[in-house]
Amino acid sequence: MHWTISFDIPEGKAKINHHSGLFSIGSCFSSVMGDKLADRKFTVLNNPFGTLFNPISIAQVMEDSLLEMPVNSDLILVRDGLYLYFGMHSDVVAYSKESLLRLIQKKQAQAKQVLESATHILITLGTSWVYEFGAQGQIVANCHKQPSSLFEKRLLNPDEIKKALGSFFNLFKQFNPNAIVLLTVSPVRHIKDGIPENQLSKSILRLAAHNLSEDFDFVHYFPSYEIMMDELRDYRYYKEDLIHPNSQAEDYIWERFKHTWIDPKSYPLIQEFEGIRRDLDHRPFNPESPTHQKFLDNLQKKIEKYSRDFDFSKEIDHLRKQTRYRGK
């Protein structure tokens, strides 16, 4: 008996391995996938501008980074003594306008460096609903809890999305002609817009992603949204908010992604690194027992084995907090 309908996903030809360079950007699901890649020691720059939901803002920050565009000061605001930027998430924040400008420029330079050398770009589109600010109708990435009267809310159409991302792709190929772009629609439901409105929004994103993958041979679609809606169509795969996929769903989509886009030669390393992560998360009954100290000694040796080639600084710090271990 089958309790779900599975479907085939075309395998990627230029697959990701531990020599690949990755850039992940977009909705909170892009952060989830970026974290899973980073935890398995793939080289990835993960959402440097914070969570971005709409495709116009996503395209804008990448294009501005590549072209080294100056920051638009008209989009800087002050909230509770902190300086924010309407073109980015509230994770990008500073205590002065000058500090914010320097921070944004630093992030743009970092993004440009990675975009120019990356082998794969992962873009997760979250919503087609956008908010326009000011007399020029500038589409913002985040309203930063400002009064709704400052914005006009509207729905993008597929051609607008195709134009914005298509323009970026044409520019991007001048800087990095060999990279692969992976587009996906976020499985996170934006029900604050309404259930029918969310479905309409996701449908527009899906159509735009299809059109872009048809027009650009280096752009491919990965069906995160479809996996959630069809293979995992049950509320037990959501967190308590009934909006975000829970850890089981995230792991399931990750496995589908792994078998589609990650080189099988990387699987043994992935398995080793997942094992290290599980061992680090282990909570002993008696942390001071000889048995647990031996367990930690073995874990230390395993980490040291791989730390010559991969960055395990966070894991070593985590281990130090649990043990008498002192790294060499």
N, C-alpha and C positions, 0 to 999 in steps of 0.2 A: 504494500500500500504506500502511495506517495502522498506526503502531506504538503508538498510545495511544488511549484512548477519552476524548473531550472531552464536556463537557456544558454546557448553557446555565445561566447564572446571571442571575436577574432583575435588571434594572438599577434602581439606586436613583433615587428621584424627587427627593429633596432632596440634590443632589450636593455634594461638597466642592470648594471653590475657594480661592484665596489670600486671600480675606476671611473664611474660616471659622475658627472656633476649635475645637481638638480636644483631647480628653483621652483618653489611652491607658493602660490598666491591665490587669494580669493576668500571664500566664506570660511566659517569655523571648521567645516569639514576638511578644507585644505590644510588647516593646522593639524587636524587629527592624522591625516595621511602623512604630512611632513614629519610629525613626531614619531610615527611608526617607522618611517624610513631612517630618521636620525637615531632612534633607539637600536636599530639594527646596523648602525655604523655606516650608512650611506652618507655621502657628502651632500648636504642639502641646506639651502638658505630658505627658511620657512617663514612666510608672511612677514617680511621686514617692515611693512607699513601697517601692521595690525590687520584685523579681520575686515575684509572688504566684500560687500555683498553684490553690488550691481556691476555689470560688465563695462560700463562707461568709465567708472572710477578705476577699475582694475586696469583697463587699457591705458588710462591717462597717467597713472603713476609709473608704469613701465616705460611709456613713451617719454615722459619727462626725464626719467633717469638716464635713458640712452642718449637723449639730446642735451643733457646737462642744463635743463631749463631752470631759470630762476624761480624761486617760490613766489606764488601769487599772494602778496601781503593782504589783499582784500579778503582772503579766506581764513585769516587768522582771527581768533576770538579769545576772550578771557572769560573763564568760568571758575568761580570760587578761588580766585587768585592764581589759577593755572592757565597757561597758554596752550591752545589747541588749534588744530588745522582742519577745516571742513573737508579737505580732500583726503583725509586719512582717519584711522581709528583713534580712539582716545588713549590707546597705548602709546601713541606718539604725543608726548606731553612734556612741558618744561615750565620753569618758574619765571622766565622772561621771554620776550619776543626774540631777542638775540640768541638766546640758548635754543629756542625752538627752531629757528632758522638753521643754526649750526647742526642740530640733530637731524633735521630733514635732509640737509645737504649731505651729511655723513651716510644716511640710509640710502639716498639716491646713488651716491658713489659706490657703496657696497653692492647695491642691486645691479648697477651698470657693469661692474666687474664680473659678477656671477652670470648675468645674462649673456655677456660676450663670450663666455667660455663654457656655458652649460651644455650638456648633451640632451637634457630633457627639461621642458618647462611644463609644470602641472598647474592648470588653471581651473578653479572650481567656481562656477557661476551660481549665485545664491538666489537672486530675485530680479525680475524685470521692472519692479516698482522703483521709481526714483523720486528724489526731492530736489526741486530747483530753487536756488537761493539768489536773491538780489534782482536788480533790474535786468541784468544780463541773462538771467535764467540759468546760472551755473549749476550743473548737476553735482551734488555733494555726496561724499562717501558716507558721512555720518552727520546727523543733525546735532549731536552733542547736547541733547536735552534742552535745546533752545525753543522758544515759543513757536507753535505750529504756524502762526500768522506770518512768519518770516519765509515760509516755504510754500511751493506749489507741488502737490503730489500728482504724478501721472505715470502711465504705463508706457514703457518703451515698446517699439514694434521690432520685429525681427530684422528689418533692413537697417535700423539704427545700430543695432548690436553688431550686425555683420560689417557695417561700415567702420565702426570704431575699432573692433578687434582686427578686421581685415587691414586697416591702415597700420595698426601696430605690427601685424605679421609682416607686411611688406617692408617696413622699417627694420624690424628685427633681423630679417634675412640679410640685410646689408651689413649688419654687425656680426652675425653668427649664421652662416649659410648652411651649417650641417645639423643644427639642433632639431629635435622632435618636440612637437607641442601636443600635450594630452589635455583635452577638454573634458570636463565632466559637469553635470548638474548636481548641485548639493541635494542630498536626501533629507536635509533638515527642512521641516515644514514651517513656512512663515504665516501661521494662521492668524496673527494679529491683523493681517490684511483681509481675512475672511477665507473660509475653505474654498469656495468657488474661485475667489480671486487668486489664491495661492496656486490652484491648478492651472488657471489661465497663465499666470506668471511663469510657472515651470514649463508649460507647453511652449511659450514663446522662446524661452532659453533653449529648449531642446531643438526647436526648429532652426534657430540661429546657429547652434552648434553643428547641426547636420549640414546646413548650407556652407559653413566655413570649412568643414571637413571635405566637402565636395570640391570646393574652390582651391584649397591648398593641400598639396599631396603630403606635406609634412605635418599636417594637423589630423589627429585621430581622436575618436570619442570613446571614453570609458563610461559604461552605464551605471554609475553609482546610484542614481535616482531610481532607475528601473529595477536594480537588485533589491532595493529597499521596498519598493512598491509592489513587486511581484513575488520574488523569492522569499521575502521576509514580511509579508503583508499581515502582520499581527501586532497588536499593541504590546505584547510581551517583549518585543524587540525595541521598545522605546524607553527612555528615561521617564521619571515620574511626571515630567512636564508634558509628556505625550507629544513632544515636538522633536527632540533630539534622539538620534539612534543611541541605544545603550551600548555597553562595552561588547556584548555578544554580537550585536549587529556590526559594530565597527570592525571587530575581528573577522567576521565573515566576509565583509566587503574587502578588507585587506587581503585575505586569502585569495579571493577572486582576482584582485589586482596583481598579487604576486604571481599567480599562475598565468596571467595574461602578459605582464610587462616586465617581469624580473627574470634574468638569466638563471636557469636551473643550476648552473655552476656556482651560483652564490648561495644556494639553499643550505649547504653544510655550515657556512659561516653564520647565516641567519639563525639556524638552529642552535649553534653555540652561543650566540649573543642573546637569544631569547632565554636560554638556560641560565646565563649569568644574571639576567634581569630577574628571573624567578627566584634565584638563590638570594639576590640582594633584598628581595621583598619578603623573604622568609622571616617569620617571627618565632623565635625559640621559646620554649617553656622556661628554660633557665639560661640566660645569656652567658653566665660565667662558667657553665659546665665544661669539662674537658671535651665532651663530644661536640659541643657547639664551637669551641675554640679550634678544634681540628677541622671542622666544616669550613670555618672562616679562613684558616690557613690554606686549605685546598682552593677555596674561591680566590684568595689572593694570588696564588700561583697561576690560576687560570687567567685572571685579568692581566697579570704581568706578561703572560705568553703572547697576548694579542696587543698589548699597549705599545709595542714597538711600531706597529703599523696603523693603529687606530687610536683615536682619542678616547681614553677611558678616565679622564680627570674627574668627571662628575661621579662615576662609579667608585673611584678610589676615595673621594671625599665622603661618599655615602658609607663606604666600608669603615672609614676611620671613625665615624660617629657611632658605629656599633661595637667596635672592638678596640683592643690595645694595639692594633696594627698601625705601624708608622711606615709610610712609603719610603723607598730609598731615593 
